Amino acid sequence: MSAALIAFAVLFVLLFLGLPIGLAMGLVGVVGFGLLIDWTPAFALVGQIAIDNVMNYNFSVLPLFILMGALFAHSRMADELYEAGNAFLGHYRGGLAMATILACGGFSAVSGSSLACAAAMTKVSVPIMRRYNYAPGFAAATVAAGSTLDILIPPSISMVIYATLTDVNLGKLMMAGFLPGLLTIGCYIAVIVAVTSIWPRLGPAGARTGWRDRLRASRDVWPMVLLFTVVLGGIYVGVFTPTEAAGIGAFGAFVLAAARRRLTRAQIASMILDTALTTSTIFFVVIGALLFANLITASGSAAALQQWVASLNLPQTALILVLLAIYIVLGCMLDASAMTVLTVPIFFPIVTQAGIDPIWFGIFVIIVVGIGMITPPVGLLLFVVRAFVADVTVRQVFYGILPFFVGDAVRIGLLILFPGIVLVLPQMMK
């Protein structure tokens, strides 16, 4: 156990010094394994883990889903999603914030990256909210909270990683995220309604939109809804696999963007390059996390932790709450992909032995990883949003995100009390 504690301490020092997380985890994993076991197998693991993951068929969906999201972002479809939400909700108190949550949900249905969602929606929604005198921190925090939907509503990069690590059916896992995603949207909108009712200055009402403009905004959005329905519906009824769905989704996004005449050759080349870079970054993080996880396993810490938790004989709810606390703490410091790769191999045997459904646990992991990404002091999404609104202070964003944790507590409680919210759609799949 002492070797694992030293490894984590060194890892956090390297992260504090500014090393990329994939490089930091890989470096600690290789050096630690070499010192603990031997240098020859330590270096051999680098090549073996890299080859095994790059050649893994399940990961082939990643560049396709990333390209799909890039096409929507570059063709300004995120603007149309926000305009549609604003047309119907903007005139209510807090309505622009509600429209932001809905737009984030819509963007999440065609993208698998919370960072991409945060970047796109910050540029679209925050300037309009600021124009109507929304509190700066509350406006920025709304985007950060809404961006967590991107790893929950399929397609999701985190779902691909979890399914690969656990051999859980990826199609069923994607379907399992749909209803919790809708629940999250409902909880966050309820938070906005409550907060703006108590403190109206945080989210004043915007301008009312006429029905003609509402219908026009709805017309612009329906092709995206249709594409999402085809992709997810095809998986649900078994017409095609998640990998085939990713290909169809990417092609459909390209057709929609081309039909709107919003793509130039330079933009297409830029998107392909961005997709390659993003995919490479994810692989780099996954490989680094697996090297670090191998060190934890070799040190005996993972087995010791599993035995210790098993000896406590915790009921399922208590076990879930313990894991929730661990994930939130880790989420303050680690990337979502890194946290998933690092923790799932350790915790998955514990939860399955406790009788917890692996698909339910996958959705639970994805939700709490998302919560970690908006938890101060190092919530990654908070700083991504802050980077695009330079006149908003970090303190303001931290204060703005606090009410959304109430919504998070409610949705986690509901998922624990009613696991069918997660499991009903996967159980109905063919």
PyMOL commands that set and color helices and strands:
alter all, ss='L'
color gray80, all
select helices_A, chain A and resi 2-16+21-36+39-54+57-74+77-89+95-108+114-131+136-151+157-166+170-176+178-198+200-202+211-237+242-259+265-298+301-312+316-331+336-353+358-372+380-388+394-401+404-417+420-428
alter helices_A, ss='H'
color red, helices_A
deselect
rebuild
show_as cartoon
